[in-house]
Amino acid sequence: MKVLILGPKARYEAYMPEFVAQLPFETAYCSLDQSPQQAARENADAQILFTDPIVDVTGELMDLMPGLKLIQSEGVAYNRIDLEAARARNIFVCNNKGCNAASVAEHTVMLMLMALRHGITGHNALRAGRQREMKEAVMASNSPELGLSTVGLVGLGDIGTATARLLAPFGCKMYYYTAHRRPPQVEEELNVEYLPLEELVSQCDIVSLHCAVTPETTHMVDKALLDKFKPGAILVNTSRGLLVDSLAVRQALIDGRLGAIAMDVFEPEPTPADHPLVDLPPEVADRAIYSPHLGGNTGGSFHRAHTNMWTSAQLVLEGKRPNFIVNGL
């Protein structure tokens, strides 16, 4: 059975589980700077497609591999895969649910702390010989502690739940919003309280996004919602860039409605230097914290993901249903 892999060969070889060597798989690779369409034409007999979450997998691409049985995202996201087209062709689409929850939650808390505790501006001040000035400014600023902050989690899936667990020892007051409220026992276990979205953003010092991209959540953080944010709040996004209206967030930062942003994800990616959330006016640039979509990039996350991917491939090889089907088959 042939597996076409839209992703770097070195990464797949580094994380390939030992059991794969015992299975009758033939692999073909297409790096991210090559054409997926050309790779599909050259590997028309592929029955399994492994794909990086940033690659568009269309119905037209699927038709180039008529024997395709499984499309497996290398990550948790699958919004670049045409789910309806795959379902119409009886192709399973699967993700790696939960594989990166621990690592993204860690990264989220790191970004919160960096924004609150002047992680980058303090570093730069010391390197520039301005330690005393920076220290005096912070002491006079009533700088908050994470434990005394109110945190709102928008989304309470695997990553939102893991983030709530990491935040609990800090002593934060935590609220959450999801389209479907969690049972009381879950709220009690995680020490979180439910609030409607607009009420949550109006009460929280930190708003952290942890939801998937859907038609309903695309640009959910727009001007109308930002106008309801608590003045000076910090917006953290370790989920997907499409959740925010970048121009509206930029303006809210300039206007002071947002005290800071801490972003691991952008739309588009790779992110150009002139992106509206990156190319900021000098007077607000210090209130932005960035990381280049590193939240889920840990060895543990990739080991869990690749073990699940090849397990699903083995299940398909054996005529069984793969893990974490997301297109309703």
N, C-alpha and C positions, 0 to 999 in steps of 0.2 A: 504494500500500500504506500503510495507516494504522498509525502507531506511537503507542500510548498510553504516556505517561511518568508514572510515579508518582515525582515529584521536582520540585524547584524549576526553573522555566523559566529563570531567570537563570543558574543553574549550567550547564544544558545548552547554553544559547546561548554561554556563555563558552568552553566546551571543544569545541564542535561542529567537527569537521574540515571543511576547505574542500570536500572531495569530495562531501559530503552534498548540497550545493546543486545538484549535477548529477543527483541521483537522484530518482525519482518517489515521494517519501515525503510523506505528510500527517501532521503531528504534533498531538497533543492532550495537554494537561498536567493533572495532578492534584497539587496541593501536598500536603505531608505532613499538613496540618491539615484536609484534606478527606477525604471518604469514597471509598476505592478502589472499593467496590461501586457507588456512584452513578456514578462516572466510567466504570466498565465498562458499566453499563446505557446511559449516554449515548453510548458509543463501542463498541457491540456489534459493529461491523464491523472492529475492530482485529485485525490479524494478528500484530503484534509488541508485546510488553509489556516496557518498561524499568522496573526497579523498584529503589528504594532497599533495601539489605539489611535494614533494620529493619521492612519492611512484610510482613505475613503474606499470602502468595499461596496461597489454598486451592483445592481442586477446585471449590467453589461459585463462586469468583471466575472461574475459568477457564471455567466453563459459561456465564457471562454474555457471553463472547466466543467463540462456537462456531467461528470461523475462525482461532483463535489457532494460530500455528506456532512461535513463539519466545518464551520468557521469559528475559530477560537481566538478571542482577544487575548493578547499577552497581559493585559491589565484588567482593571475592574470596569473601565469605561467601554462602551460599545456604541456610542452615539454616531460614529462615522460608518457604521455598518447598516445597510438597508435591511432592516428586520423583516419588513413585509415582502420584499423581493426574495429573501431567503426562505421565508415560510411558504411562499407560493411555489418554490422549487423543492420543497421538502428537505431543506438543509438546516441542520441544527446550528444555532448561534449560541455560543457560550462565553461566559467571562470567568474571571478568577475571584469570585465573590469573597471578600474578607481577607484576601492575601496580604494587602498592604495596610490594613487597619492600624496595626501597632505602629508602623513606621510613620504613616501620615499623621497620626495622633501626636506622636513625639514632635514631629516637625511643626505642627500647629501650635503646640504649647511653646516651643522655642520661638516662633515668630511673635506670639503674644508677649513673651518676656523681653524680646529684643525691642519691640515697639514701646513697651512700658518703661524699660530700664535703660534706654538710650544705648542699645548695643552697638550700633554703627556710629552714631555721632560721638559717643564717648571714646570709641576706638580711634576715630579720626582726630579728635581733639588732642588726645595724648600724643599721637604721632606728630601733630603740628606744634607741640610744646605749649598747649593751652589747657593743661590739666586744671590749674587753679580756677580759671575763668569758667570752664565747663562745670566743675564741681560746685562753685558758688551759684551758678545759674540753676542747677538742678535742685540744690538745697532750698532755693527761694521759690521753687515752682510747685510745691505741694505734690510732688510726683507720687502717683499711686502705687500700691503693692497689688500684685495679682490676687492675693487672698482677700483683699478688701474691694475687689472689683466685682461687678455683676456681669456675668457672661451669658450671652444668648447663642444657642446652637441652632442653626437653621438646617434641620435634617438630623435624624437620630437613627441612622442605619449603623452599619458596622463601624465606620470611622467616627461618626458622631458619638456613638456609645463608648468607643475606646477613648475618645477625647474627654468625655465626661468622667470616666474612671480615673484618668490621669490628673484631671483638675480637682477632683474631690479632696485630696490631701492638702491642697492649698487653702481650702476653706471658702472658695468662691461661692457666691449665690449664683445658681444656675437655672436658667429658663431654656425651654426648647420649643420649637415649632416644627410640626410635620403635617402633611395633608391628612394623616390618620393618626389620631392621638394614641399614645401607648397605654397599655393597661396600668392601673394604679400600682400594682406590685413592681412593675418595671420602673415607674417614676420614683417609687420609694427606694428601690435598690440603688438607683443611680443618683439619688438626691437631686432630682430635677423637677421643675414645675412647668406645666404647659401654659403657653400664652399664644393667642393669635399673633400673626406675624407683625402687624403694624404696632400692636401693643408691646411686643417683645423689643423691637428696635427702638422704641421710645423710652424704654427703661434700662437698657443695657449699656454698660461702658465699653464692652467688646462684643462685636457681632461676628460670629465665625460660621462660614458657609460649608455645609457638608451634604449637599444633595446632588443628584444626577441632573444632567441636562435633558430636559424634555421641552415640548412646546410651551408648557405652563411655566417652567422655571427659566427659560431663556430670557435674559435681561430682566430678571425679577428685581434686581437691585437697580432701579431706575430713578429718575429725578423725583417722581411722586413718592416712592418709598424713602429715598434719602432725605426728603423734606421732613419726614417723621422721625428720623434718627435723633437720639439724644445728642445735643450739641457737644462736640469734642470726642465723640465715640471713635473707637478703633475698628476698622473693617479688616477682617482676616479672610483670605480665600485660599484654601488648599484643595479646592474641588475642581472647578473648571472655569476658564475665563469667560465663557459664554453666559455665566450666571449674572454678570454685571454689565451694565451699560458703561463702557469705559469713559466716554465723554462726560456722562453725568457724575461719575465718581471723581473724575479729575476736577470738575467744577465745584463739587462739594468739599473737596480738600482745599481748593483755593479760597473758597468762601468761608472756611472754618467750621462748616457743619460737621465735617469729619476731622478728628484730631490727628489721625494717622491712618495709613493703609499698610498692610503686611501681606504681600502677594507672592504666591508660589506658582500661579497659573495665569495665563493671559490668552487673549484671542486677538491675533493669531499666534501660533507657535510654529517655527521659531519667531521670537518677538523682535521686531526691528527697534533700533535705537531711538527712532522718532515716534514710538508708540505714545499715545496720549497719557498713559499712566507712568511712563518712563521719562519722557522728555518734559519735565515739569519746570515751572518757574523757580529760580534760585531760592526765593523766599519760602517755598513749601517743600523743596526737594528733600530736606532733612527729615521730613515727616513720612517718608516712604521707605519701606523695607522690602527688599526683593530677594527671591531665590529662584533659580532657573528650573522650576518643576522638578525638584529633588525630593518631594515629600515621600513618595513611595520607593525611592531608589536606595534600598538597602539590600545587603546580601540575603538577609532573612526573607524579605518580601519576594525577591526573585526566586529563591529556592522554593518557597511555597507555591508561587505562581507556576513555575515550570514543572514541578511535580504534578500539580493538578492538570496542566495542559496535556502532558503525556499520558496521564491516567485516563483522561477523557478520550484521547486518541486510541488508547488500548481498548477502551469500552466500545468504541465505534468499530474497531477492528474485529471485536468479538460479537458484533451485532447487537450490542446493548445501547442503552441511552447514556449519553455523556453527562457530566456534572454541570450544574448551574446553567441550565438552558434559559435563555432570556427572550426568545421569540415565540413562545407559546406552543411549540410542537410537542 
